Amino acid sequence: MYRLKSFLEWMFKDPSQDEHNQLLKKKKVKTGVKMESLHRLKEELTKEIYQPAVTFQEDRERIRAIRETTRGLNRNNVIRTEAYLSFYNKHPEVHWAFLAHMVSRNGGWNMTDLKGSLLQAFIPKKDQIHYFQFLEKANQLIFDDAYFQLLVYEQVKQMGDDRPLSYLPLLNVSRFMCAVWRTFLATGDSAFLTIGLIINEQHLIEKPVIQHPVFHETVFKSWQFQLQDLLSLTRVIFPYELKGRIRLSGLTVSSFDEVSERITIGKKLYSLLFDTPLLTVGALSFANKVPHTASRSDYWPHMFSKNRESVTGKEWHSCFENADPFLYSPVLTDAWSDKKPVASYKKDWFHNTKVPDYFSSASVPGNIDVTSDYCEALRQMVLLKEAKSAVF
């Protein structure tokens, strides 16, 4: 098995991957959290600022508008993903919004994979629905909570004072994030805010999604999920433009069961995206040029097609040459219908004084560019599909 893996790595290796990795590493920066932010956070968490605020009519109107705007944008993955990017373009100091956009693109690709050429051959229709519900519920819960916060911050900037922060408890935002936002306004620490939002989102989905008994049985224990993990198809990828071409960065992720592991993954993805300026610029260029459809043809149209009828190629060809696509990857609207947004998870998750310890930074992995690694994983999946077709 090891020799076969080594042969496949050699066979599908992009000779320029090492060259691109060296180029990306030349201008690395470090987005570390300021000590001042951690000290202020501890102070904020001891204050009694979390009681429901008495608001004026104009405040109630703003809160209502925030709720309506957020719910209107939470209809599906495509709309959510574009909302994150739009916010980041207006407020680039909120790094998390761009990270959320790129990760949300991956969520959309995972959703449409269930109806595409490869995974549809392995996953029964009933399990496809369970997988989609798992992905959609997690994405909806995070957006419903986080976009409230983003719009409140936008109100703070527009009004020129921090009074709108009093809206956060009324929007059922965790007291932890109330303290994080007050700290961010005092320090302007973008890394601190990003990690705070990562910590919040992962705790937010823990009980209603990760620990939900249905998802635990139908997703995490399924052999299809384990198969994807084995073949590195649980990779989060960041397409980026460099020298006029689209290449891929990213991480292979696992250990979804543990909050701490998911937070670590989030911090690594943040470091990957923002500690490498060439990647930051290239990913943003891709994001603004290529509208998100949730089809993998968004980044590799020579391998994937969003139209089943136009999949003219029948056999594998190199990931590094222009040719006819041979894999079907539908757009989200062709794969899944919109689902009614779920209600916010009302109970405040924050009760652990050790949570601030999660603010340590995470290092960028050795390989920043993973274009050929992703190509190899894709090829292994194609071979497995062909073998399954030959047997059955």
Salt bridges, closest charged atoms under 4 A:
GLU9 OE2 - LYS5 NZ 2.55
ASP14 OD2 - ARG247 NH2 2.70
GLU19 OE2 - LYS243 NZ 3.99
GLU36 OE2 - ARG40 NE 3.30
GLU44 OE2 - LYS47 NZ 3.39
GLU58 OE2 - ARG62 NH1 3.53
GLU58 OE2 - ARG163 NH2 2.97
ASP59 OD1 - ARG62 NH1 3.31
ASP59 OD1 - ARG163 NH2 3.08
GLU61 OE1 - ARG64 NH2 2.84
GLU68 OE2 - ARG64 NH1 2.93
GLU93 OE2 - LYS157 NZ 2.84
ASP113 OD2 - ARG296 NH2 2.74
ASP127 OD1 - HIS130 ND1 3.95
GLU136 OE1 - ARG80 NH2 2.81
ASP144 OD1 - ARG71 NE 2.73
GLU154 OE2 - LYS90 NZ 3.39
GLU154 OE2 - HIS91 NE2 2.85
ASP162 OD2 - ARG182 NH1 3.77
GLU206 OE1 - ARG262 NH2 2.69
GLU217 OE2 - LYS221 NZ 3.38
GLU241 OE1 - LYS289 NZ 3.09
ASP298 OD2 - HIS292 ND1 3.98
ASP338 OD2 - ARG75 NE 3.90
ASP369 OD2 - ARG247 NE 2.84
